[in-house]
Amino acid sequence: MYQDPSIAIAPGEVVRFSEQFSPRMLFTHLKVTVVMTDRRVIVRRPNTLLGIFPKGYYEQTSPLGHISEVNAGESFSTRHVLYAAGAILFGLLNLASGAFGPIGILLGLLLIGVGVLFLLNAHSIGIGFRNHGAGVLFAAAGKAERRRVEEAKAAINSLLFADGAELVPPVAATPPTAQNPVPAPPRTAFTSAQASDPSTPQSVLLQIAEREPSLRPLVATNPNTYPGLLDWLQSLGDPAVDRALSTRIGVARF
C-alpha cells in the first residue's frame, strides 16, 4: 500500500487503503493518488501546463458516509480532444505556409507532437466514487493499469460495504475542510464573538464547529460559513443548530 506523504491526514485518522496510478502514457511522473481512511476518500491529481508540466495539484474528498457506489470504468476527455485538434491544426498550418523557414517547420512538428500526446491521453480508465449528492470523484489510471484499478475497486468495496464492516462512521464524523485554510488559534481562544464574526476565516470556523459544540449555532448563522460546513452542521441533528440554520433561508450559499 503506497501512502503519499504530501497528503495531510488528520490526527487520529487511519489510512485503510492507498494507491497511485499513472494515467499519462509517457509522463508517468504525473501521478493520481487515491486514499481511503476511516473517515473519508481522497483523490488527488496533478494540475498541468499544456498537459505536460506539473503545476500544483487538485484534491477532492468525500466523507465515507456519503459514498453510495464505487465503480471502475472509462473516461473520455473532450477537452483533450479539442486541445489535440488545435495543436495539430496549427502545426499543419506552420508546415504548409513555410513562412518562418526551418524554425516554422520545427514549430509545426512540435505542435503536431503535442497534439498527438493530447489525443493519446484523451481516453483513460479509472476508479470513480459516487456520493449521495450525485457528484463523482474520479481517479484516472493508465490503460495498462486496468488490473490494478479492478483490484483497488474490489478492496475499497470490501472495506466500505462488506457485512459487519466497522469503517464507515456516521455522516457527521468530520466536516469538510474549507479552501485555502489558515492556522487556527488555540482552543482556549475560541469565543462566541469569533464564532459569529463574518471576518473569521473559514478554516477557523471549521475548528470551532469541530471542537466547541456550544458555539455551533453561532457558526451556523455566520455569513462566512461555507456550504460544506453548513451541510455537516445540518447532518448533526442538533435542535439548536437546526434552529440557527433555519434563519439562513433565502441566504445564498455559494
C-alpha positions as CSV (number, residue, x, y, z in Angstrom):
1,M,0.0,0.0,0.0
2,Y,1.6,3.3,-1.1
3,Q,0.9,6.3,1.1
4,D,1.6,9.8,-0.3
5,P,3.4,11.7,2.5
6,S,2.2,15.0,1.0
7,I,-1.5,14.2,1.7
8,A,-2.4,15.6,5.1
9,I,-4.0,13.1,7.4
10,A,-5.8,14.5,10.5
11,P,-4.7,13.4,14.0
12,G,-6.4,10.1,14.8
13,E,-7.3,9.4,11.2
14,V,-6.3,5.9,10.0
15,V,-5.4,5.1,6.4
16,R,-7.1,1.9,5.3
17,F,-6.2,1.9,1.6
18,S,-3.9,3.9,-0.7
19,E,-2.8,3.5,-4.3
20,Q,-1.2,5.6,-7.1
21,F,-1.9,5.5,-10.8
22,S,-0.1,6.9,-13.8
23,P,-2.7,8.0,-16.4
24,R,-0.2,9.6,-18.8
25,M,1.3,7.2,-21.2
26,L,4.7,9.0,-21.5
27,F,4.7,11.2,-18.4
28,T,4.5,8.6,-15.7
29,H,5.7,11.1,-13.1
30,L,2.2,12.7,-13.2
31,K,0.6,10.5,-10.5
32,V,-3.0,10.3,-9.4
33,T,-3.4,9.2,-5.8
34,V,-6.4,7.5,-4.1
35,V,-6.5,7.3,-0.3
36,M,-9.3,5.9,1.8
37,T,-9.1,6.5,5.6
38,D,-11.6,5.5,8.3
39,R,-13.3,8.9,7.7
40,R,-13.1,9.8,4.0
41,V,-12.0,9.2,0.5
42,I,-9.3,11.4,-1.0
43,V,-8.5,11.8,-4.7
44,R,-5.5,13.9,-5.7
45,R,-4.5,14.6,-9.3
46,P,-1.8,16.9,-10.7
47,N,-2.6,20.2,-12.5
48,T,-0.5,20.6,-15.6
49,L,0.6,23.2,-18.1
50,L,0.0,22.1,-21.7
51,G,-0.8,18.6,-20.3
52,I,2.9,18.0,-19.7
53,F,4.4,20.2,-17.0
54,P,3.2,19.7,-13.4
55,K,1.8,22.8,-11.7
56,G,0.3,22.1,-8.3
57,Y,-2.5,19.7,-7.7
58,Y,-6.3,19.4,-7.3
59,E,-7.6,17.4,-4.4
60,Q,-11.2,16.2,-3.8
61,T,-12.6,14.5,-0.7
62,S,-15.8,12.9,0.3
63,P,-16.9,11.5,3.8
64,L,-17.3,7.8,3.8
65,G,-20.9,8.1,4.9
66,H,-21.6,10.0,1.6
67,I,-20.2,7.3,-0.7
68,S,-23.0,5.3,-2.3
69,E,-21.1,3.5,-5.1
70,V,-17.6,2.6,-6.2
71,N,-17.0,1.8,-9.9
72,A,-14.2,1.1,-12.2
73,G,-14.8,2.5,-15.7
74,E,-13.6,4.6,-18.6
75,S,-13.3,8.3,-19.0
76,F,-13.1,10.3,-22.3
77,S,-11.9,13.9,-22.2
78,T,-13.5,16.2,-24.8
79,R,-11.1,19.0,-23.6
80,H,-8.1,16.9,-24.5
81,V,-9.5,16.2,-28.0
82,L,-10.1,19.9,-28.6
83,Y,-6.5,20.7,-27.4
84,A,-5.2,18.0,-29.8
85,A,-7.2,19.3,-32.7
86,G,-6.0,22.8,-32.1
87,A,-2.3,21.9,-31.8
88,I,-2.3,19.6,-34.8
89,L,-4.1,22.2,-36.9
90,F,-1.7,25.0,-36.1
91,G,1.2,22.6,-36.6
92,L,0.0,21.7,-40.1
93,L,-0.6,25.4,-40.9
94,N,3.0,26.1,-39.9
95,L,4.3,23.3,-42.1
96,A,2.2,24.3,-45.1
97,S,3.0,28.0,-45.0
98,G,6.7,27.7,-44.7
99,A,6.7,31.4,-43.7
100,F,9.2,31.0,-40.9
101,G,11.6,28.6,-42.7
102,P,13.3,25.9,-40.6
103,I,12.0,27.4,-37.4
104,G,8.4,27.3,-38.6
105,I,8.9,23.6,-39.7
106,L,10.3,22.8,-36.3
107,L,7.5,24.6,-34.5
108,G,4.9,22.8,-36.7
109,L,6.4,19.4,-35.9
110,L,6.4,20.3,-32.2
111,L,2.8,21.3,-32.2
112,I,1.8,18.2,-34.0
113,G,3.7,16.1,-31.4
114,V,1.9,17.9,-28.6
115,G,-1.4,17.3,-30.3
116,V,-0.7,13.6,-30.6
117,L,0.1,13.5,-26.9
118,F,-3.2,15.2,-26.0
119,L,-5.0,12.7,-28.3
120,L,-3.3,9.7,-26.6
121,N,-4.3,10.9,-23.2
122,A,-7.9,11.8,-24.1
123,H,-9.1,8.3,-23.2
124,S,-8.4,6.8,-19.8
125,I,-9.7,4.2,-17.3
126,G,-10.0,4.8,-13.6
127,I,-12.0,4.3,-10.4
128,G,-14.9,6.5,-9.5
129,F,-16.7,7.2,-6.2
130,R,-20.3,8.4,-6.5
131,N,-21.7,10.2,-3.4
132,H,-25.3,10.8,-2.4
133,G,-25.3,14.3,-3.9
134,A,-24.8,12.7,-7.4
135,G,-21.2,14.0,-7.6
136,V,-18.4,11.8,-8.7
137,L,-14.7,11.7,-7.6
138,F,-12.8,10.1,-10.5
139,A,-9.2,8.9,-10.3
140,A,-7.8,8.2,-13.8
141,A,-5.3,5.4,-14.4
142,G,-3.2,4.2,-17.3
143,K,-4.6,1.7,-19.8
144,A,-2.0,-0.8,-18.7
145,E,-3.2,-0.5,-15.1
146,R,-6.7,-1.9,-15.6
147,R,-5.9,-4.9,-13.4
148,R,-4.8,-2.6,-10.5
149,V,-7.9,-0.5,-10.9
150,E,-10.1,-3.6,-10.6
151,E,-8.1,-4.7,-7.6
152,A,-8.5,-1.2,-6.0
153,K,-12.2,-1.2,-6.6
154,A,-12.6,-4.7,-5.0
155,A,-10.5,-3.7,-2.0
156,I,-12.4,-0.4,-1.4
157,N,-15.8,-2.0,-1.9
158,S,-14.8,-4.7,0.6
159,L,-13.8,-2.1,3.2
160,L,-16.8,0.1,2.6
161,F,-19.7,-2.3,2.1
162,A,-18.7,-5.7,3.5
163,D,-21.0,-7.3,6.0
164,G,-20.1,-6.2,9.5
165,A,-17.7,-3.5,8.3
166,E,-17.0,-1.0,11.0
167,L,-15.0,1.5,9.0
168,V,-17.9,3.8,7.9
169,P,-18.6,6.3,10.6
170,P,-21.8,8.4,10.9
171,V,-22.2,11.1,8.2
172,A,-21.3,13.7,10.7
173,A,-17.9,12.2,11.6
174,T,-15.9,15.2,10.3
175,P,-16.9,18.3,8.5
176,P,-15.3,19.1,5.0
177,T,-12.3,21.3,5.0
178,A,-12.5,24.9,3.8
179,Q,-10.5,26.0,0.8
180,N,-7.2,27.9,1.5
181,P,-7.1,27.0,5.2
182,V,-5.1,29.1,7.6
183,P,-3.8,28.0,11.0
184,A,-6.5,28.1,13.7
185,P,-5.8,29.7,17.1
186,P,-5.5,27.6,20.3
187,R,-8.7,26.1,21.5
188,T,-8.8,28.4,24.5
189,A,-9.1,31.4,22.1
190,F,-12.4,30.4,20.6
191,T,-15.2,32.7,21.7
192,S,-18.8,33.4,20.8
193,A,-17.7,36.7,19.2
194,Q,-15.2,34.8,17.0
195,A,-17.9,32.2,16.0
196,S,-20.3,34.9,14.9
197,D,-17.8,37.3,13.3
198,P,-18.1,37.3,9.4
199,S,-14.4,38.1,9.2
200,T,-13.4,34.9,11.0
201,P,-11.6,32.7,8.4
202,Q,-13.5,29.7,7.2
203,S,-10.8,27.3,8.4
204,V,-11.1,28.8,11.9
205,L,-14.9,28.3,11.7
206,L,-14.3,24.7,10.9
207,Q,-12.1,24.3,14.0
208,I,-14.7,26.0,16.2
209,A,-17.5,23.7,14.8
210,E,-15.4,20.6,15.5
211,R,-14.2,21.5,18.9
212,E,-16.9,23.7,20.5
213,P,-20.4,22.2,20.2
214,S,-21.8,25.1,22.3
215,L,-20.7,27.6,19.6
216,R,-22.1,25.6,16.6
217,P,-25.4,27.6,16.4
218,L,-23.3,30.8,16.0
219,V,-21.2,29.2,13.3
220,A,-24.4,28.1,11.6
221,T,-25.6,31.7,11.3
222,N,-22.2,33.2,10.4
223,P,-22.4,34.6,6.8
224,N,-18.8,33.4,6.2
225,T,-19.6,29.7,6.9
226,Y,-19.1,27.7,3.7
227,P,-21.7,25.3,2.2
228,G,-19.9,22.1,3.0
229,L,-19.7,23.1,6.7
230,L,-23.4,24.1,6.7
231,D,-24.3,20.7,5.3
232,W,-22.2,19.0,8.0
233,L,-23.9,21.0,10.8
234,Q,-27.3,20.1,9.4
235,S,-26.4,16.4,9.5
236,L,-25.7,16.6,13.2
237,G,-29.4,16.6,14.2
238,D,-28.8,19.2,16.9
239,P,-32.1,21.1,17.5
240,A,-30.2,24.3,18.4
241,V,-28.1,24.1,15.3
242,D,-31.2,23.3,13.2
243,R,-33.0,26.4,14.5
244,A,-29.9,28.5,13.7
245,L,-29.8,27.1,10.2
246,S,-33.4,27.8,9.6
247,T,-32.7,31.5,9.9
248,R,-30.5,31.3,6.8
249,I,-33.4,30.5,4.5
250,G,-33.1,32.7,1.4
251,V,-29.4,33.5,2.1
252,A,-27.1,32.5,-0.8
253,R,-24.8,29.6,0.0
254,F,-22.4,29.8,-2.9
